[in-house]
Amino acid sequence: MRSCPWVESVEELALGKVGGSSAEALRSHLGECDACALAFVELEEERALFVRRAASAPPPPPLVLPVEARAIDVLGAARRAMGGHSTLAAAAAILAFVGATRLGATSRIASSPTSTDAATGSADAIAADGPLASFRPREPLSCAKDEASAACAVSTSALAIAEPNADGAPCESDDLLMSRAGAATCELAVTSSTSRQ
Amino acid sequence: MAALRDPFSFARLAGVVDAEPRPASVDHQALTRLYEDHGGKIHRFLRDLLGDGALAADATQETFVRAYRQLGTFREGGAIVPWLFGIARNVSLEVRRARSRAARVIAPPSGDLPHDPPGPGSPETELLSREALRVVDGALAGLSEDRRAMLLLRLDHGLAYEEIASLMGFSLAKVKVEIFRAREALRSVMSAYEAGTGEGGVR
């Protein structure tokens, strides 16, 4: 190891981590200390090699968001969509998210960007076009109770829960809202299946 | 799960949220920005440690997923880059262990690391440059994993000795000695290469 106590600071200078007056002081020291001058030249050469090497490295793969990040997004969107019904929003979001997870729509990291995209198809669709984008209703919502029992025939959605009925009156039945949250899960399932095909 | 306890703390960490946190997507932005800022170097580090592009890609994703989940382990006021490198190193160790358990044949780390030298130049210069980088890869492959990781963290990623010691779990003295030896090994290989190429000639 080198003897000069400044040598580590000189290394920092060669790595570009020192600036201003400290850098000037170190540079003037280099003119007086052979050990530090040698250390500086060697490290600069080595550093240059690694910089060239870094410039030729391939770019990282695209990021796949972790499951929690997606869940928080879904929950946030559901909460916004449901106004004061935050408990129901959480329930709807959890149901929807579990539905997606059970279908393998949320991710474990796949072995390549391509396979990752395939494995996370519908969840990516949610993230890509805003939370709950894939929940948008295909038909106008009405407040008829028998709609909720037709869960997997799904023409309702989690987003639609917060919207007024066709006649403009808000839907006030919590039971019905919960049933529709279940229906939303089914819709996500249908969407997931479709997107995975 | 730290992120679920405080969904916005990750965003604050990455400096995405200013005064008022916005619900939803903020975490996505934070994580995405963190990945944009540091994904490249973490990927390069993992690629150098694992010697396999596909494994490195997976490990990079895993590193950021864990960073998201382990936010609680990040000390307030700490530096995020060494923290990320620490997670990346743990991931690489796990990947290596898993690979050993699977008893797969491991190619030498330099085998899967093609480097295309940047910038224009004469064919001879490019050839030399490419070859020099291959020599560096070979020299790195000849180091033990710990020594290679420490050298890369210092020379490639510019971490301080103290940061490297902390993230590797070694004493500062050990880190300095290991990096010194790794640099000696690298210089020895490069000197032999330069002697072989003579005045710009190719071996």
Chai-1 contact restraints between the chains, C-beta under 6 A:
chainA,res_idxA,chainB,res_idxB,connection_type,confidence,min_distance_angstrom,max_distance_angstrom,comment,restraint_id
A,L15,B,G158,contact,1.0,0.0,6.0,A-B,restraint_1
A,E46,B,L155,contact,1.0,0.0,6.0,A-B,restraint_2
A,L49,B,V136,contact,1.0,0.0,6.0,A-B,restraint_3
A,F50,B,L155,contact,1.0,0.0,6.0,A-B,restraint_4
A,F50,B,D156,contact,1.0,0.0,6.0,A-B,restraint_5
A,R53,B,L133,contact,1.0,0.0,6.0,A-B,restraint_6
A,A55,B,P118,contact,1.0,0.0,6.0,A-B,restraint_7
A,S56,B,H115,contact,1.0,0.0,6.0,A-B,restraint_8
A,S56,B,D116,contact,1.0,0.0,6.0,A-B,restraint_9
A,S56,B,P117,contact,1.0,0.0,6.0,A-B,restraint_10
A,S56,B,P118,contact,1.0,0.0,6.0,A-B,restraint_11
A,A57,B,R44,contact,1.0,0.0,6.0,A-B,restraint_12
A,P60,B,G39,contact,1.0,0.0,6.0,A-B,restraint_13
A,P60,B,G40,contact,1.0,0.0,6.0,A-B,restraint_14
A,P60,B,H43,contact,1.0,0.0,6.0,A-B,restraint_15
A,P60,B,T60,contact,1.0,0.0,6.0,A-B,restraint_16
A,P61,B,A57,contact,1.0,0.0,6.0,A-B,restraint_17
A,L63,B,Y35,contact,1.0,0.0,6.0,A-B,restraint_18
A,V64,B,Q61,contact,1.0,0.0,6.0,A-B,restraint_19
A,P66,B,V65,contact,1.0,0.0,6.0,A-B,restraint_20
A,P66,B,Y68,contact,1.0,0.0,6.0,A-B,restraint_21
A,E68,B,M1,contact,1.0,0.0,6.0,A-B,restraint_22
A,E68,B,A3,contact,1.0,0.0,6.0,A-B,restraint_23
A,E68,B,L4,contact,1.0,0.0,6.0,A-B,restraint_24
A,A69,B,D27,contact,1.0,0.0,6.0,A-B,restraint_25
A,A69,B,H28,contact,1.0,0.0,6.0,A-B,restraint_26
A,I72,B,P7,contact,1.0,0.0,6.0,A-B,restraint_27
A,I72,B,D27,contact,1.0,0.0,6.0,A-B,restraint_28
A,D73,B,A24,contact,1.0,0.0,6.0,A-B,restraint_29
A,D73,B,S25,contact,1.0,0.0,6.0,A-B,restraint_30
A,G76,B,P23,contact,1.0,0.0,6.0,A-B,restraint_31
A,G76,B,A24,contact,1.0,0.0,6.0,A-B,restraint_32
A,A77,B,A24,contact,1.0,0.0,6.0,A-B,restraint_33
A,I109,B,D58,contact,1.0,0.0,6.0,A-B,restraint_34
A,I109,B,Q61,contact,1.0,0.0,6.0,A-B,restraint_35
A,I109,B,E62,contact,1.0,0.0,6.0,A-B,restraint_36
A,P131,B,A24,contact,1.0,0.0,6.0,A-B,restraint_37
